Each structure stands twice: as structure tokens, then as C-alpha cells.
Amino acid sequence: MPGSSFGNLFRITTFGESHGGAVGVVVDGVTPDVELCEADVQTQLDRRKPGQSSVTTPRSEPDTVQVRSGLFEGKTTGTPILMILFNKDADPSQYENIKNVFRPGHADYTYHKKYGIRDYRGSGRASGRETAGRVAAGAVARKLLARRGVDIVAYTWRAAGIQCKTVDVDEIERNPMRACDPLAAAEMVKVVEAARDRGDSVGGIIECRITGVPIGLGEPVFDKLDADLAKGVLSIGATKGIEFGTGFAAADMTGSQHNDPITPDGFATNHAGGILGGISTGADIVFRVVVKPTSSISSKQHTIDASGRETTIQIKGRHDPCICPRIVPVIEAMAAIVLEDHCKRQAALHA
């Protein structure tokens, strides 16, 4: 099955299944002689791991990372870094009742039709657990980007129909929704918990802001920076849309409203979201991502079985009633991976 690798000069390959023995990632193209330790990676993985609060899955995985190659005496060697997380709380028995039935909204049907086989234990590769490897790789990319002065922060901007009205980055890690507005976060939690209690789920929007990006990253045709960011982010399960800067609101603006005036000190506004013609402008890169409601819900739903017969399904197992809080570090990770790759490509262009 292709499609498990991403990137060019900074390249990652994730592996493992939700209820298999382990998940992880191989990272190639890492700059040598950079200080890096397991704690740097663990910090990010702890933000993604399950069992954090009432608005996440109760599955209890420590997600303790083990780095098996590419480090020596606390520094990168430039060789591939292999990171692995062994599954400790897998329970495939919860999925025996749906092994021959397709879950609505999930990848079961398309995987079965494409490959003729699927891992029904928590979705296998289609599970959100695959993203643990991405977050581990993203932690490495973030370490490299920090040396360039690049900082990435994402947060829940909207969830369960509730919109944040303020942006306070200090609040993001203080509430279970990872929202940028504490008052909105409290309301979100109430609605998410209510949806969970009735066997349902909710979606939301994640906003990501990236500062310190130099001018000139990205190519003007097929390898546009925004196009590559979009590919990286939309490769994350449950993401259904992305916009940069003003985004879809630009459809109702005039050119004179949307164009960002250029001054000797930079751009006066940032409707473009930090990217023009596929190339970074030096302004903050800003994008927003739509996250759909979790597909696996305990409410009874109509579907078909592997023989095409109509049936109903009631999903057991442990699932997030809202994916937003745990997808925040995943989106940051994919943004970091794309940016480090483009930084290396830019450096190679001028070598």
C-alpha cells in the first residue's frame, strides 16, 4: 500500500495500526549535529495522546516514544531517525461485531473496495492513531525550525457551533478543548459532553498561525507553499477543508479590499495569509482547517455489510466525541514538516 511517505528533502514514513503492536515513524533528511532528545518528542506526543479529558477518547495509551536510531550523545547524526510507540491499551475485541459491516462516514467501505481487505480493529491505518508518528516527526521538524526562528501555534477556533471571540495563546493549553478563548472553551465542553452522552459527536475549525517564516519559501506552480501545506494538512484524517488568510470570505470582497498594501516595513494587512503566488511573503502564515465530527459514534446507523445487504450498526469501542483538541498538535506537526522540507529545498536551490 503506497502513500505512507511524505516530503522531499525532509521526508517521513509512518507505520503501524491502531490495534497492532506499535505505531511510529522514520524521519530522513534531518540536519546533523542538532541537539535533540526523547523529551523533545514526548512533549508533543503528550498533547496528542488519548485519555486527556472528558472530551477525548478514554483509551489509555502512555504513548511513550523510543528513539531507535539517528541520535548520538544527545545530537542528531544526519541518518534516519526511527521512533516507535508500542500500543499498550489495544482492545480489538470491541470491533468483532463490525468486522463485516461498514461504518458510515469512515474509510471502511472505500478501503474494502480498493484493496479487498481491511483492518477492522479500530480502522488500522485509517485510525487517528496513525498521527502519533506524524507528531513525533513534527517534533523533530519544530526543533530544526526553531533554529531558523520559526514558531507554529494552532488552536481550536470553533467547535460544536461555538466561535472563539478572543485569541489568547496562553489559554490554549489551559482548557481541554485547546481553544484560544477560555469562555468559549467552557461552552464547547458542555456541548461536546452532551453529544457524547447521547452517542453523537461534533466537529469544528482549527486555526494555525506561523511566525518567522522567511520570504521565498515555495515554488510558483505545482509546489506552491500553500498547496503543499494543504496537502499535508488534508492528509490528516477527519479534515475536510482549508482556507488561507481571508479564505472563502474573499469571494465577497473586491480586489481593492482584498489586496494587501505593501509598505517599506512589509504588508499593511494580511488577507493573503502570508503566501502570494505560492511563495511566502514574510508575513505570518495563517490558515484554518475544517474538522468533521468523529465518524465512530454509538448511535444506531443504517449501513450495508460486506455482501451488500442492508443492516444497522451500533459502534462500540472508545472514540473522541470531538477530534479538535487532539488534532491541534497534528496540524502543527504537518505544518512543521512542510516548512522544514521547503527550507531545505530553498537552501539547496542557492547552494
LINKA-V584739 format. One record per pair of residues at least 24 apart in sequence whose ideal C-beta (glycine too) atoms are under 7 Angstrom apart, sorted by the first residue. I is the first residue (numbers start at 1). J is the second residue. Records with the same first field share a line. If there is no record, write none. Layout:
I = J, J
This chain:
1 = 115
6 = 232, 235, 337
7 = 337, 341
8 = 341, 345
9 = 341, 344, 345, 348
10 = 141, 337, 340, 341, 344
12 = 137, 337
14 = 130, 133, 134
15 = 133
17 = 119, 124, 125, 127
18 = 121, 122, 123, 124, 127, 129
19 = 87, 90, 92, 121, 122
20 = 87
21 = 86, 87
22 = 84, 85, 86, 87
23 = 85, 87, 129, 130, 132, 133
24 = 82, 83, 84, 85, 133
25 = 83, 133, 136, 137
26 = 80, 82
27 = 80, 81, 137, 140
28 = 80
29 = 344
30 = 70, 76, 78, 81, 140
31 = 76, 78, 144
32 = 76, 77, 78
33 = 75, 76
34 = 75, 76, 143, 144
35 = 74, 75
36 = 71, 75, 76, 140, 143
37 = 74
38 = 65, 67
40 = 139, 143
41 = 65, 83, 136, 139
44 = 135, 138, 139, 329, 333
45 = 132, 135, 136
47 = 329
48 = 131, 132, 135, 326, 329, 330
52 = 176
53 = 176
54 = 176, 193
55 = 176, 177, 189, 192, 193, 321, 322, 325
56 = 320, 325, 326
57 = 318, 319, 320
58 = 318
59 = 89, 318
60 = 89
61 = 87, 88, 89
62 = 88
63 = 132
65 = 136
81 = 140
83 = 136
85 = 132
92 = 121
94 = 316, 317
95 = 120, 121, 122, 317
97 = 316
98 = 313, 315
100 = 305, 306
101 = 303, 305, 311, 313
102 = 303, 304
103 = 295, 296, 303, 313, 315
104 = 301, 303
105 = 295
106 = 295, 296
112 = 306
122 = 317
126 = 237
128 = 237, 323
131 = 236, 330
134 = 330, 333, 334
135 = 329, 330, 333
137 = 333, 337
138 = 332, 333, 334, 336, 337
141 = 336, 337, 340
142 = 336
144 = 340
145 = 336, 339, 340
148 = 343
149 = 212
150 = 210, 212, 213, 339
151 = 211, 212
152 = 208, 210, 332, 335, 336
153 = 209
154 = 206, 207, 208, 328, 331, 332
155 = 179, 180, 206, 207, 328
156 = 204, 206, 324, 325, 328
157 = 205, 206, 207, 288
158 = 204, 205
159 = 188, 202, 204, 322, 324
160 = 188, 191, 192, 202, 204, 322
162 = 187, 188, 191
176 = 325
177 = 324, 325
178 = 325, 328
192 = 321, 322
195 = 321
196 = 321
199 = 297, 298, 299
200 = 297, 299
201 = 293, 294, 297, 321, 322
202 = 293, 321, 322
203 = 291, 292, 293
204 = 291, 322, 324
205 = 288, 289, 290, 291
206 = 288, 289, 291, 324, 327, 328, 331
207 = 288
208 = 287, 331, 332, 335
209 = 284, 286
210 = 284, 285, 335
211 = 284
213 = 274, 280, 285, 339
214 = 280, 282
215 = 280, 281, 282
216 = 279, 280, 346
217 = 279, 280, 342, 343, 346
218 = 275, 278, 279, 280, 342
219 = 278
220 = 277, 278, 279
224 = 278
225 = 275, 278, 279, 280, 342
226 = 275, 278
227 = 278
228 = 338, 342
229 = 287, 335, 338
232 = 334, 337, 338
233 = 289, 331, 334
236 = 327, 330, 331, 334
238 = 291, 292, 323, 327
239 = 289, 290, 291
240 = 290, 292
241 = 290
242 = 287, 289
243 = 287, 288
244 = 273, 275, 286, 287
245 = 270, 271, 272, 273, 286
246 = 271
247 = 288
289 = 331
291 = 323, 324, 327
294 = 319, 320, 321, 322, 323
